[in-house]
Amino acid sequence: VQLQESGPGLVKPSQTLPLTCTVSNGSITTDYYYWGWIRQPPGEELEWMVAIAWSGSTYYTPSLKNRASISRDTSKNQFTLQLGSVTPEDTAVYYCVRYHRTVMAADYWGQGTQVTVSS
């Protein structure tokens, strides 16, 4: 399985950040797999953000529930994160990941994409 993030590297405060993950050699609708986003701000630990199950069910970390959404395009085998009202605190490396049976530990990671929020 390969995961590849794509999206803008620079976003202005208050805008919405869209990030897309394209999955190869594996279907996002295969039973018992979850797909999600994790980020790592500079100098900080990894932060679990959102996930979407093979069934389409979605999961959010409480702190981002009002700003984040995750969706998927099964025809393109892609899933997308939308993070609204961004601030400089959203500056981070964003990773798309895959989980199997549980969202506790990702087994495949994209290479990560740097996103900077700045005016």
N, CA, C and O atoms as a printed pandas DataFrame, in Angstrom:
     atom_number atom_name residue_name chain_id  residue_number  x_coord  y_coord  z_coord
0              1         N          VAL        A               1    0.844   -1.193    0.000
1              2        CA          VAL        A               1    0.000    0.000    0.000
2              3         C          VAL        A               1    0.880    1.244    0.000
3              4         O          VAL        A               1    1.863    1.318    0.738
4              5         N          GLN        A               2    0.529    2.202   -0.816
5              6        CA          GLN        A               2    1.212    3.502   -0.819
6              7         C          GLN        A               2    0.188    4.608   -0.587
7              8         O          GLN        A               2   -0.913    4.579   -1.135
8              9         N          LEU        A               3    0.564    5.559    0.218
9             10        CA          LEU        A               3   -0.267    6.715    0.498
10            11         C          LEU        A               3    0.510    7.977    0.137
11            12         O          LEU        A               3    1.688    8.103    0.470
12            13         N          GLN        A               4   -0.147    8.906   -0.540
13            14        CA          GLN        A               4    0.514   10.124   -0.979
14            15         C          GLN        A               4   -0.354   11.325   -0.658
15            16         O          GLN        A               4   -1.486   11.428   -1.131
16            17         N          GLU        A               5    0.180   12.233    0.148
17            18        CA          GLU        A               5   -0.533   13.462    0.487
18            19         C          GLU        A               5   -0.363   14.511   -0.607
19            20         O          GLU        A               5    0.667   14.561   -1.280
20            21         N          SER        A               6   -1.382   15.343   -0.772
21            22        CA          SER        A               6   -1.282   16.486   -1.664
22            23         C          SER        A               6   -2.134   17.623   -1.118
23            24         O          SER        A               6   -3.177   17.409   -0.501
24            25         N          GLY        A               7   -1.655   18.839   -1.365
25            26        CA          GLY        A               7   -2.368   20.011   -0.881
26            27         C          GLY        A               7   -1.450   21.210   -0.832
27            28         O          GLY        A               7   -0.272   21.100   -1.169
28            29         N          PRO        A               8   -1.965   22.350   -0.419
29            30        CA          PRO        A               8   -1.153   23.561   -0.381
30            31         C          PRO        A               8   -0.129   23.514    0.744
31            32         O          PRO        A               8   -0.416   23.018    1.834
32            33         N          GLY        A               9    1.036   24.018    0.482
33            34        CA          GLY        A               9    2.065   24.084    1.506
34            35         C          GLY        A               9    1.942   25.316    2.383
35            36         O          GLY        A               9    2.498   25.372    3.480
36            37         N          LEU        A              10    1.208   26.304    1.888
37            38        CA          LEU        A              10    1.055   27.558    2.621
38            39         C          LEU        A              10   -0.410   27.974    2.607
39            40         O          LEU        A              10   -1.039   28.029    1.550
40            41         N          VAL        A              11   -0.937   28.260    3.766
41            42        CA          VAL        A              11   -2.327   28.668    3.914
42            43         C          VAL        A              11   -2.371   29.914    4.799
43            44         O          VAL        A              11   -1.583   30.043    5.736
44            45         N          LYS        A              12   -3.279   30.814    4.503
45            46        CA          LYS        A              12   -3.393   32.032    5.301
46            47         C          LYS        A              12   -4.337   31.794    6.486
47            48         O          LYS        A              12   -5.264   30.989    6.398
48            49         N          PRO        A              13   -4.093   32.494    7.581
49            50        CA          PRO        A              13   -4.987   32.354    8.742
50            51         C          PRO        A              13   -6.434   32.610    8.370
51            52         O          PRO        A              13   -6.740   33.474    7.548
52            53         N          SER        A              14   -7.306   31.854    8.983
53            54        CA          SER        A              14   -8.764   31.878    8.817
54            55         C          SER        A              14   -9.236   31.107    7.584
55            56         O          SER        A              14  -10.436   30.879    7.426
56            57         N          GLN        A              15   -8.320   30.707    6.713
57            58        CA          GLN        A              15   -8.724   29.940    5.542
58            59         C          GLN        A              15   -8.944   28.471    5.901
59            60         O          GLN        A              15   -8.687   28.036    7.024
60            61         N          THR        A              16   -9.424   27.731    4.917
61            62        CA          THR        A              16   -9.610   26.286    5.077
62            63         C          THR        A              16   -8.484   25.548    4.373
63            64         O          THR        A              16   -8.152   25.831    3.222
64            65         N          LEU        A              17   -7.905   24.594    5.093
65            66        CA          LEU        A              17   -6.834   23.774    4.553
66            67         C          LEU        A              17   -7.425   22.477    4.005
67            68         O          LEU        A              17   -8.032   21.710    4.752
68            69         N          PRO        A              18   -7.251   22.229    2.701
69            70        CA          PRO        A              18   -7.670   20.951    2.139
70            71         C          PRO        A              18   -6.459   20.068    1.868
71            72         O          PRO        A              18   -5.507   20.493    1.214
72            73         N          LEU        A              19   -6.498   18.858    2.363
73            74        CA          LEU        A              19   -5.433   17.896    2.084
74            75         C          LEU        A              19   -6.068   16.606    1.581
75            76         O          LEU        A              19   -7.048   16.117    2.143
76            77         N          THR        A              20   -5.498   16.072    0.522
77            78        CA          THR        A              20   -6.005   14.838   -0.060
78            79         C          THR        A              20   -4.954   13.752    0.022
79            80         O          THR        A              20   -3.765   14.009   -0.167
80            81         N          CYS        A              21   -5.392   12.545    0.302
81            82        CA          CYS        A              21   -4.518   11.379    0.323
82            83         C          CYS        A              21   -4.969   10.420   -0.771
83            84         O          CYS        A              21   -6.118    9.980   -0.797
84            85         N          THR        A              22   -4.055   10.108   -1.662
85            86        CA          THR        A              22   -4.329    9.150   -2.724
86            87         C          THR        A              22   -3.704    7.818   -2.344
87            88         O          THR        A              22   -2.515    7.735   -2.038
88            89         N          VAL        A              23   -4.525    6.783   -2.369
89            90        CA          VAL        A              23   -4.089    5.452   -1.952
90            91         C          VAL        A              23   -3.874    4.563   -3.178
91            92         O          VAL        A              23   -4.712    4.507   -4.077
92            93         N          SER        A              24   -2.748    3.880   -3.192
93            94        CA          SER        A              24   -2.426    2.945   -4.276
94            95         C          SER        A              24   -2.216    1.549   -3.705
95            96         O          SER        A              24   -1.778    1.376   -2.567
96            97         N          ASN        A              25   -2.546    0.554   -4.538
97            98        CA          ASN        A              25   -2.343   -0.848   -4.155
98            99         C          ASN        A              25   -3.138   -1.237   -2.920
99           100         O          ASN        A              25   -2.691   -2.041   -2.101
100          101         N          GLY        A              26   -4.309   -0.661   -2.800
101          102        CA          GLY        A              26   -5.196   -1.018   -1.694
102          103         C          GLY        A              26   -6.444   -0.175   -1.779
103          104         O          GLY        A              26   -6.368    1.012   -2.095
104          105         N          SER        A              27   -7.598   -0.768   -1.503
105          106        CA          SER        A              27   -8.862   -0.040   -1.601
106          107         C          SER        A              27   -9.283    0.520   -0.252
107          108         O          SER        A              27   -9.180   -0.149    0.776
108          109         N          ILE        A              28   -9.758    1.758   -0.276
109          110        CA          ILE        A              28  -10.198    2.381    0.975
110          111         C          ILE        A              28  -11.532    1.829    1.461
111          112         O          ILE        A              28  -11.998    2.193    2.541
112          113         N          THR        A              29  -12.148    0.956    0.673
113          114        CA          THR        A              29  -13.408    0.348    1.096
114          115         C          THR        A              29  -13.239   -1.092    1.566
115          116         O          THR        A              29  -14.222   -1.759    1.890
116          117         N          THR        A              30  -12.020   -1.568    1.606
117          118        CA          THR        A              30  -11.785   -2.935    2.087
118          119         C          THR        A              30  -12.133   -3.034    3.571
119          120         O          THR        A              30  -11.755   -2.183    4.376
120          121         N          ASP        A              31  -12.861   -4.095    3.908
121          122        CA          ASP        A              31  -13.332   -4.256    5.282
122          123         C          ASP        A              31  -12.209   -4.177    6.306
123          124         O          ASP        A              31  -11.107   -4.687    6.107
124          125         N          TYR        A              32  -12.541   -3.510    7.417
125          126        CA          TYR        A              32  -11.706   -3.455    8.619
126          127         C          TYR        A              32  -10.482   -2.552    8.482
127          128         O          TYR        A              32   -9.589   -2.587    9.328
128          129         N          TYR        A              33  -10.436   -1.744    7.421
129          130        CA          TYR        A              33   -9.364   -0.759    7.325
130          131         C          TYR        A              33   -9.926    0.643    7.556
131          132         O          TYR        A              33  -11.018    0.987    7.104
132          133         N          TYR        A              34   -9.142    1.429    8.271
133          134        CA          TYR        A              34   -9.455    2.819    8.542
134          135         C          TYR        A              34   -8.357    3.674    7.915
135          136         O          TYR        A              34   -7.219    3.237    7.748
136          137         N          TRP        A              35   -8.731    4.895    7.577
137          138        CA          TRP        A              35   -7.808    5.812    6.918
138          139         C          TRP        A              35   -7.918    7.166    7.615
139          140         O          TRP        A              35   -9.015    7.635    7.918
140          141         N          GLY        A              36   -6.778    7.778    7.860
141          142        CA          GLY        A              36   -6.880    8.993    8.660
142          143         C          GLY        A              36   -5.721    9.953    8.474
143          144         O          GLY        A              36   -4.860    9.787    7.610
144          145         N          TRP        A              37   -5.741   10.967    9.329
145          146        CA          TRP        A              37   -4.724   12.017    9.308
146          147         C          TRP        A              37   -4.132   12.199   10.706
147          148         O          TRP        A              37   -4.834   12.201   11.718
148          149         N          ILE        A              38   -2.827   12.350   10.712
149          150        CA          ILE        A              38   -2.049   12.623   11.917
150          151         C          ILE        A              38   -1.141   13.794   11.582
151          152         O          ILE        A              38   -0.664   13.905   10.453
152          153         N          ARG        A              39   -0.901   14.660   12.543
153          154        CA          ARG        A              39    0.002   15.777   12.283
154          155         C          ARG        A              39    1.017   15.915   13.396
155          156         O          ARG        A              39    0.824   15.431   14.512
156          157         N          GLN        A              40    2.106   16.590   13.061
157          158        CA          GLN        A              40    3.150   16.850   14.038
158          159         C          GLN        A              40    3.610   18.295   13.918
159          160         O          GLN        A              40    4.350   18.630   12.993
160          161         N          PRO        A              41    3.186   19.151   14.834
161          162        CA          PRO        A              41    3.674   20.532   14.842
162          163         C          PRO        A              41    5.162   20.559   15.179
163          164         O          PRO        A              41    5.667   19.613   15.784
164          165         N          PRO        A              42    5.862   21.601   14.810
165          166        CA          PRO        A              42    7.291   21.669   15.092
166          167         C          PRO        A              42    7.591   21.575   16.577
167          168         O          PRO        A              42    7.030   22.322   17.379
168          169         N          GLY        A              43    8.470   20.665   16.940
169          170        CA          GLY        A              43    8.878   20.504   18.323
170          171         C          GLY        A              43    7.862   19.821   19.212
171          172         O          GLY        A              43    8.047   19.757   20.427
172          173         N          GLU        A              44    6.774   19.302   18.616
173          174        CA          GLU        A              44    5.739   18.674   19.423
174          175         C          GLU        A              44    5.540   17.209   19.019
175          176         O          GLU        A              44    6.144   16.717   18.066
176          177         N          GLU        A              45    4.682   16.540   19.769
177          178        CA          GLU        A              45    4.425   15.130   19.487
178          179         C          GLU        A              45    3.379   14.980   18.375
179          180         O          GLU        A              45    2.708   15.936   17.986
180          181         N          LEU        A              46    3.272   13.766   17.891
181          182        CA          LEU        A              46    2.259   13.450   16.900
182          183         C          LEU        A              46    0.863   13.632   17.504
183          184         O          LEU        A              46    0.626   13.325   18.672
184          185         N          GLU        A              47   -0.044   14.138   16.679
185          186        CA          GLU        A              47   -1.419   14.366   17.110
186          187         C          GLU        A              47   -2.376   13.633   16.191
187          188         O          GLU        A              47   -2.397   13.878   14.985
188          189         N          TRP        A              48   -3.166   12.737   16.757
189          190        CA          TRP        A              48   -4.202   12.036   15.999
190          191         C          TRP        A              48   -5.324   13.019   15.711
191          192         O          TRP        A              48   -5.761   13.740   16.608
192          193         N          MET        A              49   -5.797   13.056   14.465
193          194        CA          MET        A              49   -6.783   14.081   14.090
194          195         C          MET        A              49   -8.147   13.481   13.755
195          196         O          MET        A              49   -9.120   13.691   14.480
196          197         N          VAL        A              50   -8.210   12.748   12.673
197          198        CA          VAL        A              50   -9.491   12.248   12.169
198          199         C          VAL        A              50   -9.260   10.912   11.484
199          200         O          VAL        A              50   -8.133   10.572   11.124
200          201         N          ALA        A              51  -10.348   10.152   11.308
201          202        CA          ALA        A              51  -10.270    8.899   10.569
202          203         C          ALA        A              51  -11.611    8.587    9.935
203          204         O          ALA        A              51  -12.661    9.039   10.390
204          205         N          ILE        A              52  -11.546    7.798    8.866
205          206        CA          ILE        A              52  -12.755    7.330    8.192
206          207         C          ILE        A              52  -12.613    5.830    7.971
207          208         O          ILE        A              52  -11.567    5.343    7.540
208          209         N          ALA        A              53  -13.674    5.118    8.271
209          210        CA          ALA        A              53  -13.645    3.663    8.176
210          211         C          ALA        A              53  -13.993    3.196    6.763
211          212         O          ALA        A              53  -14.467    3.971    5.932
212          213         N          TRP        A              54  -13.750    1.930    6.521
213          214        CA          TRP        A              54  -14.097    1.314    5.236
214          215         C          TRP        A              54  -15.595    1.501    4.922
215          216         O          TRP        A              54  -15.999    1.558    3.760
216          217         N          SER        A              55  -16.380    1.593    5.961
217          218        CA          SER        A              55  -17.830    1.734    5.829
218          219         C          SER        A              55  -18.259    3.179    5.570
219          220         O          SER        A              55  -19.391    3.432    5.157
220          221         N          GLY        A              56  -17.359    4.112    5.812
221          222        CA          GLY        A              56  -17.684    5.532    5.683
222          223         C          GLY        A              56  -17.902    6.226    7.006
223          224         O          GLY        A              56  -18.046    7.448    7.039
224          225         N          SER        A              57  -17.930    5.486    8.096
225          226        CA          SER        A              57  -18.055    6.104    9.420
226          227         C          SER        A              57  -16.842    6.977    9.692
227          228         O          SER        A              57  -15.724    6.660    9.283
228          229         N          THR        A              58  -17.079    8.076   10.384
229          230        CA          THR        A              58  -15.996    9.025   10.646
230          231         C          THR        A              58  -15.761    9.198   12.133
231          232         O          THR        A              58  -16.656    8.991   12.952
232          233         N          TYR        A              59  -14.536    9.582   12.467
233          234        CA          TYR        A              59  -14.103    9.722   13.840
234          235         C          TYR        A              59  -13.234   10.972   13.938
235          236         O          TYR        A              59  -12.420   11.246   13.056
236          237         N          TYR        A              60  -13.417   11.726   15.024
237          238        CA          TYR        A              60  -12.698   12.985   15.184
238          239         C          TYR        A              60  -12.142   13.099   16.597
239          240         O          TYR        A              60  -12.756   12.640   17.560
240          241         N          THR        A              61  -10.983   13.712   16.704
241          242        CA          THR        A              61  -10.511   14.066   18.025
242          243         C          THR        A              61  -11.351   15.244   18.519
243          244         O          THR        A              61  -11.631   16.163   17.748
244          245         N          PRO        A              62  -11.752   15.233   19.774
245          246        CA          PRO        A              62  -12.700   16.261   20.259
246          247         C          PRO        A              62  -12.233   17.698   20.024
247          248         O          PRO        A              62  -13.050   18.572   19.734
248          249         N          SER        A              63  -10.958   17.945   20.143
249          250        CA          SER        A              63  -10.469   19.311   20.020
250          251         C          SER        A              63  -10.597   19.871   18.607
251          252         O          SER        A              63  -10.537   21.086   18.421
252          253         N          LEU        A              64  -10.771   19.019   17.622
253          254        CA          LEU        A              64  -10.858   19.475   16.237
254          255         C          LEU        A              64  -12.223   19.235   15.618
255          256         O          LEU        A              64  -12.438   19.549   14.448
256          257         N          LYS        A              65  -13.135   18.689   16.380
257          258        CA          LYS        A              65  -14.400   18.257   15.803
258          259         C          LYS        A              65  -15.151   19.398   15.134
259          260         O          LYS        A              65  -15.845   19.186   14.139
260          261         N          ASN        A              66  -15.021   20.599   15.669
261          262        CA          ASN        A              66  -15.762   21.728   15.098
262          263         C          ASN        A              66  -15.090   22.338   13.879
263          264         O          ASN        A              66  -15.699   23.146   13.178
264          265         N          ARG        A              67  -13.854   21.965   13.620
265          266        CA          ARG        A              67  -13.116   22.570   12.504
266          267         C          ARG        A              67  -12.725   21.579   11.427
267          268         O          ARG        A              67  -12.440   21.978   10.298
268          269         N          ALA        A              68  -12.706   20.313   11.749
269          270        CA          ALA        A              68  -12.186   19.324   10.808
270          271         C          ALA        A              68  -13.305   18.471   10.237
271          272         O          ALA        A              68  -14.312   18.199   10.891
272          273         N          SER        A              69  -13.094   18.061    8.993
273          274        CA          SER        A              69  -13.991   17.077    8.397
274          275         C          SER        A              69  -13.174   16.152    7.514
275          276         O          SER        A              69  -12.162   16.556    6.941
276          277         N          ILE        A              70  -13.612   14.927    7.409
277          278        CA          ILE        A              70  -12.956   13.953    6.544
278          279         C          ILE        A              70  -14.003   13.350    5.638
279          280         O          ILE        A              70  -15.114   13.035    6.066
280          281         N          SER        A              71  -13.633   13.193    4.378
281          282        CA          SER        A              71  -14.536   12.624    3.393
282          283         C          SER        A              71  -13.730   11.741    2.465
283          284         O          SER        A              71  -12.504   11.680    2.557
284          285         N          ARG        A              72  -14.423   11.056    1.571
285          286        CA          ARG        A              72  -13.718   10.171    0.662
286          287         C          ARG        A              72  -14.360   10.180   -0.710
287          288         O          ARG        A              72  -15.543   10.483   -0.862
288          289         N          ASP        A              73  -13.555    9.840   -1.706
289          290        CA          ASP        A              73  -14.020    9.639   -3.071
290          291         C          ASP        A              73  -13.603    8.221   -3.451
291          292         O          ASP        A              73  -12.452    7.978   -3.815
292          293         N          THR        A              74  -14.527    7.314   -3.365
293          294        CA          THR        A              74  -14.175    5.912   -3.604
294          295         C          THR        A              74  -13.811    5.657   -5.062
295          296         O          THR        A              74  -13.064    4.724   -5.358
296          297         N          SER        A              75  -14.328    6.471   -5.968
297          298        CA          SER        A              75  -14.009    6.273   -7.381
298          299         C          SER        A              75  -12.553    6.608   -7.671
299          300         O          SER        A              75  -11.960    6.082   -8.612
300          301         N          LYS        A              76  -11.983    7.487   -6.854
301          302        CA          LYS        A              76  -10.580    7.873   -7.018
302          303         C          LYS        A              76   -9.676    7.223   -5.968
303          304         O          LYS        A              76   -8.456    7.389   -5.995
304          305         N          ASN        A              77  -10.290    6.488   -5.050
305          306        CA          ASN        A              77   -9.534    5.872   -3.948
306          307         C          ASN        A              77   -8.744    6.932   -3.162
307          308         O          ASN        A              77   -7.556    6.777   -2.878
308          309         N          GLN        A              78   -9.449    7.993   -2.834
309          310        CA          GLN        A              78   -8.855    9.110   -2.119
310          311         C          GLN        A              78   -9.709    9.457   -0.896
311          312         O          GLN        A              78  -10.910    9.194   -0.858
312          313         N          PHE        A              79   -9.057   10.051    0.094
313          314        CA          PHE        A              79   -9.796   10.650    1.197
314          315         C          PHE        A              79   -9.201   12.021    1.484
315          316         O          PHE        A              79   -8.017   12.261    1.250
316          317         N          THR        A              80  -10.035   12.908    1.992
317          318        CA          THR        A              80   -9.673   14.318    2.098
318          319         C          THR        A              80   -9.962   14.873    3.480
319          320         O          THR        A              80  -11.006   14.605    4.074
320          321         N          LEU        A              81   -9.025   15.643    3.970
321          322        CA          LEU        A              81   -9.185   16.385    5.212
322          323         C          LEU        A              81   -9.473   17.841    4.868
323          324         O          LEU        A              81   -8.795   18.434    4.028
324          325         N          GLN        A              82  -10.461   18.402    5.509
325          326        CA          GLN        A              82  -10.719   19.835    5.424
326          327         C          GLN        A              82  -10.604   20.384    6.851
327          328         O          GLN        A              82  -11.337   19.972    7.750
328          329         N          LEU        A              83   -9.674   21.315    7.036
329          330        CA          LEU        A              83   -9.484   21.921    8.350
330          331         C          LEU        A              83   -9.776   23.410    8.227
331          332         O          LEU        A              83   -9.045   24.138    7.554
332          333         N          GLY        A              84  -10.829   23.856    8.869
333          334        CA          GLY        A              84  -11.280   25.227    8.729
334          335         C          GLY        A              84  -10.693   26.164    9.771
335          336         O          GLY        A              84  -10.163   25.739   10.798
336          337         N          SER        A              85  -10.806   27.455    9.474
337          338        CA          SER        A              85  -10.383   28.508   10.407
338          339         C          SER        A              85   -8.983   28.270   10.948
339          340         O          SER        A              85   -8.756   28.326   12.157
340          341         N          VAL        A              86   -8.054   28.006   10.052
341          342        CA          VAL        A              86   -6.700   27.662   10.507
342          343         C          VAL        A              86   -6.013   28.868   11.142
343          344         O          VAL        A              86   -6.294   30.022   10.818
344          345         N          THR        A              87   -5.112   28.554   12.051
345          346        CA          THR        A              87   -4.269   29.550   12.714
346          347         C          THR        A              87   -2.825   29.084   12.604
347          348         O          THR        A              87   -2.576   27.949   12.197
348          349         N          PRO        A              88   -1.867   29.937   12.960
349          350        CA          PRO        A              88   -0.468   29.490   12.916
350          351         C          PRO        A              88   -0.209   28.227   13.745
351          352         O          PRO        A              88    0.745   27.495   13.480
352          353         N          GLU        A              89   -1.049   27.974   14.739
353          354        CA          GLU        A              89   -0.883   26.758   15.544
354          355         C          GLU        A              89   -1.183   25.480   14.768
355          356         O          GLU        A              89   -0.879   24.380   15.229
356          357         N          ASP        A              90   -1.776   25.628   13.602
357          358        CA          ASP        A              90   -2.030   24.462   12.736
358          359         C          ASP        A              90   -0.848   24.151   11.833
359          360         O          ASP        A              90   -0.900   23.197   11.058
360          361         N          THR        A              91    0.207   24.933   11.918
361          362        CA          THR        A              91    1.428   24.645   11.167
362          363         C          THR        A              91    2.002   23.314   11.645
363          364         O          THR        A              91    2.228   23.113   12.838
364          365         N          ALA        A              92    2.233   22.410   10.696
365          366        CA          ALA        A              92    2.668   21.061   11.072
366          367         C          ALA        A              92    3.013   20.273    9.820
367          368         O          ALA        A              92    2.737   20.697    8.697
368          369         N          VAL        A              93    3.621   19.125   10.039
369          370        CA          VAL        A              93    3.713   18.120    8.985
370          371         C          VAL        A              93    2.486   17.229    9.120
371          372         O          VAL        A              93    2.216   16.685   10.191
372          373         N          TYR        A              94    1.755   17.086    8.038
373          374        CA          TYR        A              94    0.530   16.299    8.031
374          375         C          TYR        A              94    0.778   14.979    7.307
375          376         O          TYR        A              94    1.309   14.945    6.197
376          377         N          TYR        A              95    0.377   13.895    7.970
377          378        CA          TYR        A              95    0.551   12.557    7.413
378          379         C          TYR        A              95   -0.811   11.899    7.190
379          380         O          TYR        A              95   -1.694   11.987    8.043
380          381         N          CYS        A              96   -0.975   11.251    6.061
381          382        CA          CYS        A              96   -2.136   10.367    5.932
382          383         C          CYS        A              96   -1.669    8.949    6.239
383          384         O          CYS        A              96   -0.546    8.560    5.919
384          385         N          VAL        A              97   -2.562    8.192    6.869
385          386        CA          VAL        A              97   -2.183    6.891    7.405
386          387         C          VAL        A              97   -3.286    5.865    7.195
387          388         O          VAL        A              97   -4.435    6.198    6.903
388          389         N          ARG        A              98   -2.898    4.613    7.353
389          390        CA          ARG        A              98   -3.851    3.517    7.325
390          391         C          ARG        A              98   -3.798    2.763    8.647
391          392         O          ARG        A              98   -2.733    2.584    9.238
392          393         N          TYR        A              99   -4.973    2.324    9.097
393          394        CA          TYR        A              99   -5.086    1.491   10.282
394          395         C          TYR        A              99   -5.795    0.195    9.905
395          396         O          TYR        A              99   -6.589    0.151    8.965
396          397         N          HIS        A             100   -5.490   -0.856   10.659
397          398        CA          HIS        A             100   -6.166   -2.124   10.452
398          399         C          HIS        A             100   -6.875   -2.524   11.735
399          400         O          HIS        A             100   -6.228   -2.741   12.760
400          401         N          ARG        A             101   -8.173   -2.621   11.689
401          402        CA          ARG        A             101   -9.047   -3.075   12.776
402          403         C          ARG        A             101   -9.173   -2.092   13.945
403          404         O          ARG        A             101  -10.187   -2.111   14.643
404          405         N          THR        A             102   -8.212   -1.271   14.168
405          406        CA          THR        A             102   -8.274   -0.290   15.237
406          407         C          THR        A             102   -7.525    0.966   14.829
407          408         O          THR        A             102   -6.550    0.894   14.081
408          409         N          VAL        A             103   -7.968    2.109   15.310
409          410        CA          VAL        A             103   -7.281    3.363   14.975
410          411         C          VAL        A             103   -6.216    3.711   16.007
411          412         O          VAL        A             103   -5.788    4.860   16.120
412          413         N          MET        A             104   -5.797    2.690   16.761
413          414        CA          MET        A             104   -4.795    2.939   17.794
414          415         C          MET        A             104   -3.386    3.064   17.233
415          416         O          MET        A             104   -2.575    3.828   17.756
416          417         N          ALA        A             105   -3.087    2.316   16.169
417          418        CA          ALA        A             105   -1.722    2.331   15.635
418          419         C          ALA        A             105   -1.778    2.183   14.127
419          420         O          ALA        A             105   -2.349    1.226   13.604
420          421         N          ALA        A             106   -1.177    3.144   13.432
421          422        CA          ALA        A             106   -1.162    3.111   11.970
422          423         C          ALA        A             106   -0.110    2.134   11.483
423          424         O          ALA        A             106    0.981    2.036   12.045
424          425         N          ASP        A             107   -0.463    1.400   10.408
425          426        CA          ASP        A             107    0.523    0.463    9.868
426          427         C          ASP        A             107    1.174    0.945    8.576
427          428         O          ASP        A             107    2.232    0.446    8.194
428          429         N          TYR        A             108    0.555    1.908    7.901
429          430        CA          TYR        A             108    1.165    2.511    6.722
430          431         C          TYR        A             108    1.014    4.023    6.815
431          432         O          TYR        A             108   -0.013    4.542    7.251
432          433         N          TRP        A             109    2.070    4.712    6.391
433          434        CA          TRP        A             109    2.115    6.169    6.453
434          435         C          TRP        A             109    2.488    6.750    5.107
435          436         O          TRP        A             109    3.276    6.162    4.366
436          437         N          GLY        A             110    1.922    7.908    4.786
437          438        CA          GLY        A             110    2.453    8.676    3.686
438          439         C          GLY        A             110    3.752    9.332    4.106
439          440         O          GLY        A             110    4.150    9.243    5.267
440          441         N          GLN        A             111    4.408    9.984    3.179
441          442        CA          GLN        A             111    5.698   10.604    3.490
442          443         C          GLN        A             111    5.548   11.882    4.299
443          444         O          GLN        A             111    6.512   12.361    4.897
444          445         N          GLY        A             112    4.342   12.433    4.319
445          446        CA          GLY        A             112    4.105   13.660    5.059
446          447         C          GLY        A             112    4.222   14.881    4.180
447          448         O          GLY        A             112    5.001   14.902    3.227
448          449         N          THR        A             113    3.449   15.893    4.502
449          450        CA          THR        A             113    3.508   17.145    3.763
450          451         C          THR        A             113    3.523   18.311    4.753
451          452         O          THR        A             113    2.715   18.364    5.681
452          453         N          GLN        A             114    4.441   19.228    4.543
453          454        CA          GLN        A             114    4.565   20.389    5.417
454          455         C          GLN        A             114    3.493   21.412    5.065
455          456         O          GLN        A             114    3.330   21.779    3.902
456          457         N          VAL        A             115    2.778   21.860    6.063
457          458        CA          VAL        A             115    1.799   22.920    5.889
458          459         C          VAL        A             115    2.148   24.058    6.842
459          460         O          VAL        A             115    2.303   23.854    8.046
460          461         N          THR        A             116    2.265   25.229    6.293
461          462        CA          THR        A             116    2.552   26.419    7.093
462          463         C          THR        A             116    1.376   27.373    7.004
463          464         O          THR        A             116    0.886   27.675    5.915
464          465         N          VAL        A             117    0.927   27.845    8.159
465          466        CA          VAL        A             117   -0.146   28.827    8.204
466          467         C          VAL        A             117    0.477   30.179    8.532
467          468         O          VAL        A             117    1.003   30.392    9.624
468          469         N          SER        A             118    0.407   31.071    7.576
469          470        CA          SER        A             118    1.044   32.371    7.741
470          471         C          SER        A             118    0.430   33.363    6.773
471          472         O          SER        A             118    0.028   33.006    5.665
472          473         N          SER        A             119    0.362   34.599    7.201
473          474        CA          SER        A             119   -0.129   35.640    6.307
474          475         C          SER        A             119    0.994   36.217    5.463
475          476         O          SER        A             119    0.759   37.110    4.649
